[in-house]
Amino acid sequence: MAMVVVVASLFAGIMILSEGSGEEGGYKLYRSSQYGFSIRYPRDWRENTVSGTAIYCDAPGHQASFNVQIPTSPGGMTLSQLVSLARLTIENMYSSWGLTITGEKDVRVNGMDGHEWKLFFENFGGMNVKATVKQDLFIVNELLYTITFVSTTELYDQYAETFDNILNSFTVP
């Protein structure tokens, strides 16, 4: 189940959602008492609902997006075990999209240990679009949180700092 969540968070559709928000320094606060986390995102980004996500937001013009997958149980796996399984699954599922894992590292965000990888897709969604994806995984309070950032490769560097700011605002009390 946890593996499906990690993979599913890479791709999403669009509708509208708002659970709790406020603004500070050009960023809106999204707080979910239901899923136990908060995160900030640029105020000009649009919140949407997407099946399987607690929050999905995209930049003006749909040039970039991020989502936080609905937290699930990691099924008793450690973060290291989950990452190993997820890597194999992603490589197998998305090989036809020209997937390359271009980097990965352990991260620490607001006291939470996690794992991050950066993925490049030569043919994202089978649509002949080059895309770069950054995905961060955290197991906190016995739940798996998956945060995924997506942009066309051409525009990724333009959004990299915003993606980092969003990630660094992520908290689970």
Secondary structure, DSSP 8 states (H G I E B T S, - for coil): -HHHHHHHTT--------S-EEEETTEEEEEETTTTEEEEEETTSEEE--TTEEEEEE-GGGSEEEEEE--B--TT--HHHHHHHHHHHHHHHTGGGTEEEEEEEEEEETTEEEEEEEEEETTGGGSS--EEEEEEEEEETTEEEEEEEEEEHHHHHHHHHHHHHHHHH-B--
